[in-house]
């Protein structure tokens, strides 16, 4: 698969098995082809250990919110920090138009490259559709999403997206793959249609329900789904 700009083939492919672990001791023995792990908490030696097992390793990056516990939190100016996220009171929306926010993201992508990651997973987007505290419009969001994809590729990293799926073809063309969270529970897996139509990998995580209730829906929708705990530890139950 190639991006629309004619870039390098993505290491994440349709049909790949997924492990998504953001908390707890990283379990490198999980039988999955693609691992999404935290950029800051994952060490270079962890990435190397996964590579030795033939795994693709993707760095989770919150690209649209301030997580104040991160070591680079001071890189984000107060003027670019907006309202708290609904449901995540410890995080605040970022002004994605800010050059300093973009510079901080580029520094994070540099870190991902230095640790040996194969790609980045840009999460916590959608400020344009939220009460962010900033006058961010649809075009601003699209421009930022394109910036993230371009910045990743410039560093040899495959860009994956979480959120903004409702932007359709314009955002799907920019990224190599998509990973939704709870699209079955919300009933909005149809927003992934643009990625699927372009032949790009689409994944989904569900934190509610059981395999017997979730997996038949996942198969009917054609969305590769994995059940996870809400804390995103090492446990997983993929739908066959």
Protein Blocks (a to p, Z undefined) as FASTA:
>chain_A
ZZfkopacdfbdghiacdddfedjddfkbccfbdcddfklpcfklmmmmmmnopacdddd
dfkbccfkbmklmmpcfklpccddehiambccddfkbmklmmmmmmmmmmmmmnopabdc
dehihklmmcnhpacdfklmmmmmmmmmmmmmmnopacddeejklnmmmlmmmpmbdcde
hklmnopmmmmmmmmmnopacddddfedcfklmmmmmmmnopacddddfklpabdcddZZ
